[in-house]
Structure formats: C-alpha cells, structure tokens
C-alpha cells in the first residue's frame, strides 16, 4: 500500500470519527454548561452518559487527527513526519491548522486531563467541557482543511497524461 492509499484510508476513518463526534457535539452544544449543570449531572444518568460519550469521542478524534492523519498527510506531501510539535508547525505554515500549533498542544493536554484525571471540582469540569466544545469546532475545521488540501493538491500528483482521473 502506498502513501496516498494509506492517507485515503486515514481520511475515511477520520471522517467516521468526525461524524460520531459531531453527533455528540450537537447535543452538548445545546447545553448551558456551568457549575450547577455539572453538579446536577450526577443525578441524570442519560446526560452523564452523553457527556462521557462526547469526551471519549473528542479524545479519539483528537488522537487520530493529530497522531495518524497529520503525519500521513505530511508523508503523502513529501515531508518527513516528526514529533507532534514539528508536525503541527508544518501544518500551521501550510494553512492546515485552524489554530496555532501551540494551541493544538494545549488541546492535547486538555484531552489528557479529561481522559486520565477524574475532575472533582464542578467549576473546573464545566470550564474544561466548554473548552473542548470550542476545540471541537477547531479540530473539525483542521480535518476539513487537511482533506481539502489533500484532494486539491496531493491526490492528483503523479497522474500521467492520458490517465482518466477526477483531478
């Protein structure tokens, strides 16, 4: 399997993860998340389950986008994939990231906090949930930017004259 094929498989999987995340995001974005909302959360199993699903989907999407899709995009672009910060910097310069590479690292830390630490303080949890709500839009925009760039620039490279193509 060549780099383009690997990239196309990664994009396909990333779009599935995006759709799952958007489903949870659409529900969460209607909520007015504050300290009181978080306190009431423990008494509402359905809301609690939805919050858990949203956080899990956010984490999974963020991981896949940053650890799989961006490095595959770099390789398909003829670049060398390196450590996360290097990859983000290249993607930022190319206009792929919808935020700074430094902010992308902050989002990764936030994901780690929500996934690995049980947050007891309702105010802190409310703030973190609101932050991942805003980060969700940015990550989705990053995937859309990357897919558009791939389809416009990379997917059509190497097509010989006379080959039938959608490029």
ChimeraX commands (.cxc) that place a marker at each C-alpha (Angstrom):
marker #1 position 0.00,0.00,0.00 radius 0.5
marker #1 position 1.45,3.37,-0.99 radius 0.5
marker #1 position 1.37,6.62,0.98 radius 0.5
marker #1 position -1.65,8.00,-0.87 radius 0.5
marker #1 position -3.67,4.85,-0.22 radius 0.5
marker #1 position -2.74,4.98,3.47 radius 0.5
marker #1 position -3.75,8.64,3.55 radius 0.5
marker #1 position -7.10,7.94,1.91 radius 0.5
marker #1 position -7.85,5.18,4.42 radius 0.5
marker #1 position -6.88,7.52,7.27 radius 0.5
marker #1 position -9.17,10.24,5.88 radius 0.5
marker #1 position -12.06,7.80,5.54 radius 0.5
marker #1 position -11.66,6.66,9.15 radius 0.5
marker #1 position -11.18,10.25,10.31 radius 0.5
marker #1 position -14.46,11.25,8.66 radius 0.5
marker #1 position -16.28,8.45,10.51 radius 0.5
marker #1 position -14.81,9.67,13.79 radius 0.5
marker #1 position -15.76,13.24,12.87 radius 0.5
marker #1 position -19.38,12.22,12.27 radius 0.5
marker #1 position -19.55,10.47,15.64 radius 0.5
marker #1 position -18.04,13.49,17.37 radius 0.5
marker #1 position -20.42,15.88,15.61 radius 0.5
marker #1 position -23.37,13.80,16.81 radius 0.5
marker #1 position -22.27,14.24,20.44 radius 0.5
marker #1 position -21.23,17.85,19.87 radius 0.5
marker #1 position -24.66,18.76,18.51 radius 0.5
marker #1 position -26.28,17.64,21.75 radius 0.5
marker #1 position -23.62,19.10,24.05 radius 0.5
marker #1 position -23.60,22.48,22.32 radius 0.5
marker #1 position -27.27,22.98,23.26 radius 0.5
marker #1 position -26.47,22.69,26.96 radius 0.5
marker #1 position -25.65,25.66,29.17 radius 0.5
marker #1 position -22.71,24.08,30.96 radius 0.5
marker #1 position -21.84,25.75,34.24 radius 0.5
marker #1 position -21.10,24.71,37.81 radius 0.5
marker #1 position -24.74,23.93,38.64 radius 0.5
marker #1 position -25.20,21.91,35.44 radius 0.5
marker #1 position -22.19,19.77,36.38 radius 0.5
marker #1 position -23.48,19.27,39.94 radius 0.5
marker #1 position -26.85,18.06,38.58 radius 0.5
marker #1 position -25.07,15.76,36.14 radius 0.5
marker #1 position -24.52,13.02,38.75 radius 0.5
marker #1 position -28.31,12.66,39.13 radius 0.5
marker #1 position -29.02,12.31,35.41 radius 0.5
marker #1 position -27.64,9.04,34.02 radius 0.5
marker #1 position -28.55,9.86,30.42 radius 0.5
marker #1 position -26.79,13.24,30.46 radius 0.5
marker #1 position -23.85,11.70,32.27 radius 0.5
marker #1 position -23.60,9.01,29.58 radius 0.5
marker #1 position -23.79,11.62,26.84 radius 0.5
marker #1 position -21.01,13.67,28.43 radius 0.5
marker #1 position -18.88,10.54,28.76 radius 0.5
marker #1 position -19.51,9.67,25.10 radius 0.5
marker #1 position -18.69,13.22,23.99 radius 0.5
marker #1 position -15.41,13.27,25.93 radius 0.5
marker #1 position -14.45,9.83,24.60 radius 0.5
marker #1 position -15.28,10.79,21.02 radius 0.5
marker #1 position -13.40,14.05,21.35 radius 0.5
marker #1 position -10.34,12.20,22.66 radius 0.5
marker #1 position -10.49,9.55,19.95 radius 0.5
marker #1 position -10.93,12.11,17.17 radius 0.5
marker #1 position -8.19,14.35,18.52 radius 0.5
marker #1 position -5.77,11.43,18.86 radius 0.5
marker #1 position -6.48,10.11,15.38 radius 0.5
marker #1 position -6.27,13.52,13.72 radius 0.5
marker #1 position -3.05,14.55,15.42 radius 0.5
marker #1 position -1.26,11.20,15.65 radius 0.5
marker #1 position -2.36,9.48,12.43 radius 0.5
marker #1 position -3.85,11.81,9.84 radius 0.5
marker #1 position -1.45,14.75,10.11 radius 0.5
marker #1 position 1.67,12.53,9.95 radius 0.5
marker #1 position 0.20,10.60,6.98 radius 0.5
marker #1 position -0.61,13.91,5.27 radius 0.5
marker #1 position 2.98,15.05,5.78 radius 0.5
marker #1 position 4.35,11.84,4.28 radius 0.5
marker #1 position 1.91,12.00,1.33 radius 0.5
marker #1 position 3.06,15.63,0.85 radius 0.5
marker #1 position 6.67,14.50,0.61 radius 0.5
marker #1 position 7.57,15.78,4.08 radius 0.5
marker #1 position 9.08,13.89,6.97 radius 0.5
marker #1 position 6.76,13.27,9.89 radius 0.5
marker #1 position 8.47,14.09,13.17 radius 0.5
marker #1 position 7.42,14.79,16.72 radius 0.5
marker #1 position 3.99,16.33,17.27 radius 0.5
marker #1 position 5.15,19.95,17.61 radius 0.5
marker #1 position 7.17,19.76,14.38 radius 0.5
marker #1 position 4.20,18.22,12.55 radius 0.5
marker #1 position 1.85,20.89,13.86 radius 0.5
marker #1 position 4.27,23.67,12.87 radius 0.5
marker #1 position 4.46,22.39,9.29 radius 0.5
marker #1 position 0.68,22.01,9.14 radius 0.5
marker #1 position 0.26,25.51,10.58 radius 0.5
marker #1 position 2.58,27.04,7.94 radius 0.5
marker #1 position 0.65,25.18,5.22 radius 0.5
marker #1 position -2.63,26.66,6.46 radius 0.5
marker #1 position -4.00,23.29,7.56 radius 0.5
marker #1 position -4.34,24.05,11.27 radius 0.5
marker #1 position -7.21,26.32,12.13 radius 0.5
marker #1 position -5.29,27.37,15.28 radius 0.5
marker #1 position -1.67,27.78,16.30 radius 0.5
marker #1 position 0.48,24.72,16.88 radius 0.5
marker #1 position 0.90,25.86,20.49 radius 0.5
marker #1 position -2.88,25.87,20.96 radius 0.5
marker #1 position -3.01,22.38,19.46 radius 0.5
marker #1 position -0.63,21.21,22.20 radius 0.5
marker #1 position -2.91,22.82,24.80 radius 0.5
marker #1 position -5.89,20.93,23.35 radius 0.5
marker #1 position -3.91,17.71,23.59 radius 0.5
marker #1 position -3.18,18.42,27.26 radius 0.5
marker #1 position -6.85,19.16,27.88 radius 0.5
marker #1 position -7.76,15.83,26.28 radius 0.5
marker #1 position -5.24,14.10,28.53 radius 0.5
marker #1 position -6.67,15.79,31.61 radius 0.5
marker #1 position -10.24,14.80,30.76 radius 0.5
marker #1 position -9.31,11.26,29.82 radius 0.5
marker #1 position -6.85,10.38,32.58 radius 0.5
marker #1 position -7.82,12.57,35.53 radius 0.5
marker #1 position -11.10,12.47,37.32 radius 0.5
marker #1 position -12.01,16.11,37.82 radius 0.5
marker #1 position -13.82,16.65,41.12 radius 0.5
marker #1 position -14.34,20.42,41.02 radius 0.5
marker #1 position -17.62,21.23,39.19 radius 0.5
marker #1 position -16.37,24.65,38.10 radius 0.5
marker #1 position -13.20,23.17,36.62 radius 0.5
marker #1 position -15.13,20.42,34.84 radius 0.5
marker #1 position -17.60,22.96,33.43 radius 0.5
marker #1 position -14.72,25.09,32.14 radius 0.5
marker #1 position -13.00,22.06,30.58 radius 0.5
marker #1 position -16.21,20.87,28.91 radius 0.5
marker #1 position -16.81,24.33,27.46 radius 0.5
marker #1 position -13.23,24.42,26.25 radius 0.5
marker #1 position -13.49,21.09,24.44 radius 0.5
marker #1 position -16.75,22.27,22.89 radius 0.5
marker #1 position -14.90,25.19,21.30 radius 0.5
marker #1 position -11.89,23.00,20.50 radius 0.5
marker #1 position -14.16,20.51,18.72 radius 0.5
marker #1 position -15.04,23.07,16.06 radius 0.5
marker #1 position -11.35,23.88,15.57 radius 0.5
marker #1 position -10.33,20.23,15.22 radius 0.5
marker #1 position -13.13,19.53,12.77 radius 0.5
marker #1 position -12.08,22.57,10.73 radius 0.5
marker #1 position -8.50,21.28,10.76 radius 0.5
marker #1 position -9.62,17.92,9.34 radius 0.5
marker #1 position -11.72,19.68,6.69 radius 0.5
marker #1 position -8.75,21.90,5.75 radius 0.5
marker #1 position -6.49,18.87,5.51 radius 0.5
marker #1 position -8.94,16.88,3.38 radius 0.5
marker #1 position -9.48,19.85,1.06 radius 0.5
marker #1 position -5.73,20.34,0.67 radius 0.5
marker #1 position -5.19,16.63,0.07 radius 0.5
marker #1 position -7.94,16.46,-2.58 radius 0.5
marker #1 position -6.81,19.68,-4.28 radius 0.5
marker #1 position -3.03,19.19,-4.23 radius 0.5
marker #1 position -1.75,15.75,-3.23 radius 0.5
marker #1 position -4.28,13.24,-4.58 radius 0.5
marker #1 position -3.67,14.35,-8.16 radius 0.5
marker #1 position 0.14,14.24,-8.06 radius 0.5
marker #1 position 1.67,11.54,-10.18 radius 0.5
marker #1 position -1.27,11.21,-12.58 radius 0.5
marker #1 position 0.18,10.51,-16.00 radius 0.5
marker #1 position -1.08,12.11,-19.20 radius 0.5
marker #1 position -3.84,10.05,-20.71 radius 0.5
marker #1 position -4.95,8.56,-17.38 radius 0.5
marker #1 position -8.59,9.02,-16.57 radius 0.5
marker #1 position -8.92,10.89,-13.31 radius 0.5
marker #1 position -11.33,13.00,-11.34 radius 0.5
marker #1 position -8.49,15.51,-10.74 radius 0.5
marker link #1:1,2 radius 0.2
marker link #1:2,3 radius 0.2
marker link #1:3,4 radius 0.2
marker link #1:4,5 radius 0.2
marker link #1:5,6 radius 0.2
marker link #1:6,7 radius 0.2
marker link #1:7,8 radius 0.2
marker link #1:8,9 radius 0.2
marker link #1:9,10 radius 0.2
marker link #1:10,11 radius 0.2
marker link #1:11,12 radius 0.2
marker link #1:12,13 radius 0.2
marker link #1:13,14 radius 0.2
marker link #1:14,15 radius 0.2
marker link #1:15,16 radius 0.2
marker link #1:16,17 radius 0.2
marker link #1:17,18 radius 0.2
marker link #1:18,19 radius 0.2
marker link #1:19,20 radius 0.2
marker link #1:20,21 radius 0.2
marker link #1:21,22 radius 0.2
marker link #1:22,23 radius 0.2
marker link #1:23,24 radius 0.2
marker link #1:24,25 radius 0.2
marker link #1:25,26 radius 0.2
marker link #1:26,27 radius 0.2
marker link #1:27,28 radius 0.2
marker link #1:28,29 radius 0.2
marker link #1:29,30 radius 0.2
marker link #1:30,31 radius 0.2
marker link #1:31,32 radius 0.2
marker link #1:32,33 radius 0.2
marker link #1:33,34 radius 0.2
marker link #1:34,35 radius 0.2
marker link #1:35,36 radius 0.2
marker link #1:36,37 radius 0.2
marker link #1:37,38 radius 0.2
marker link #1:38,39 radius 0.2
marker link #1:39,40 radius 0.2
marker link #1:40,41 radius 0.2
marker link #1:41,42 radius 0.2
marker link #1:42,43 radius 0.2
marker link #1:43,44 radius 0.2
marker link #1:44,45 radius 0.2
marker link #1:45,46 radius 0.2
marker link #1:46,47 radius 0.2
marker link #1:47,48 radius 0.2
marker link #1:48,49 radius 0.2
marker link #1:49,50 radius 0.2
marker link #1:50,51 radius 0.2
marker link #1:51,52 radius 0.2
marker link #1:52,53 radius 0.2
marker link #1:53,54 radius 0.2
marker link #1:54,55 radius 0.2
marker link #1:55,56 radius 0.2
marker link #1:56,57 radius 0.2
marker link #1:57,58 radius 0.2
marker link #1:58,59 radius 0.2
marker link #1:59,60 radius 0.2
marker link #1:60,61 radius 0.2
marker link #1:61,62 radius 0.2
marker link #1:62,63 radius 0.2
marker link #1:63,64 radius 0.2
marker link #1:64,65 radius 0.2
marker link #1:65,66 radius 0.2
marker link #1:66,67 radius 0.2
marker link #1:67,68 radius 0.2
marker link #1:68,69 radius 0.2
marker link #1:69,70 radius 0.2
marker link #1:70,71 radius 0.2
marker link #1:71,72 radius 0.2
marker link #1:72,73 radius 0.2
marker link #1:73,74 radius 0.2
marker link #1:74,75 radius 0.2
marker link #1:75,76 radius 0.2
marker link #1:76,77 radius 0.2
marker link #1:77,78 radius 0.2
marker link #1:78,79 radius 0.2
marker link #1:79,80 radius 0.2
marker link #1:80,81 radius 0.2
marker link #1:81,82 radius 0.2
marker link #1:82,83 radius 0.2
marker link #1:83,84 radius 0.2
marker link #1:84,85 radius 0.2
marker link #1:85,86 radius 0.2
marker link #1:86,87 radius 0.2
marker link #1:87,88 radius 0.2
marker link #1:88,89 radius 0.2
marker link #1:89,90 radius 0.2
marker link #1:90,91 radius 0.2
marker link #1:91,92 radius 0.2
marker link #1:92,93 radius 0.2
marker link #1:93,94 radius 0.2
marker link #1:94,95 radius 0.2
marker link #1:95,96 radius 0.2
marker link #1:96,97 radius 0.2
marker link #1:97,98 radius 0.2
marker link #1:98,99 radius 0.2
marker link #1:99,100 radius 0.2
marker link #1:100,101 radius 0.2
marker link #1:101,102 radius 0.2
marker link #1:102,103 radius 0.2
marker link #1:103,104 radius 0.2
marker link #1:104,105 radius 0.2
marker link #1:105,106 radius 0.2
marker link #1:106,107 radius 0.2
marker link #1:107,108 radius 0.2
marker link #1:108,109 radius 0.2
marker link #1:109,110 radius 0.2
marker link #1:110,111 radius 0.2
marker link #1:111,112 radius 0.2
marker link #1:112,113 radius 0.2
marker link #1:113,114 radius 0.2
marker link #1:114,115 radius 0.2
marker link #1:115,116 radius 0.2
marker link #1:116,117 radius 0.2
marker link #1:117,118 radius 0.2
marker link #1:118,119 radius 0.2
marker link #1:119,120 radius 0.2
marker link #1:120,121 radius 0.2
marker link #1:121,122 radius 0.2
marker link #1:122,123 radius 0.2
marker link #1:123,124 radius 0.2
marker link #1:124,125 radius 0.2
marker link #1:125,126 radius 0.2
marker link #1:126,127 radius 0.2
marker link #1:127,128 radius 0.2
marker link #1:128,129 radius 0.2
marker link #1:129,130 radius 0.2
marker link #1:130,131 radius 0.2
marker link #1:131,132 radius 0.2
marker link #1:132,133 radius 0.2
marker link #1:133,134 radius 0.2
marker link #1:134,135 radius 0.2
marker link #1:135,136 radius 0.2
marker link #1:136,137 radius 0.2
marker link #1:137,138 radius 0.2
marker link #1:138,139 radius 0.2
marker link #1:139,140 radius 0.2
marker link #1:140,141 radius 0.2
marker link #1:141,142 radius 0.2
marker link #1:142,143 radius 0.2
marker link #1:143,144 radius 0.2
marker link #1:144,145 radius 0.2
marker link #1:145,146 radius 0.2
marker link #1:146,147 radius 0.2
marker link #1:147,148 radius 0.2
marker link #1:148,149 radius 0.2
marker link #1:149,150 radius 0.2
marker link #1:150,151 radius 0.2
marker link #1:151,152 radius 0.2
marker link #1:152,153 radius 0.2
marker link #1:153,154 radius 0.2
marker link #1:154,155 radius 0.2
marker link #1:155,156 radius 0.2
marker link #1:156,157 radius 0.2
marker link #1:157,158 radius 0.2
marker link #1:158,159 radius 0.2
marker link #1:159,160 radius 0.2
marker link #1:160,161 radius 0.2
marker link #1:161,162 radius 0.2
marker link #1:162,163 radius 0.2
marker link #1:163,164 radius 0.2
marker link #1:164,165 radius 0.2
marker link #1:165,166 radius 0.2
marker link #1:166,167 radius 0.2
view
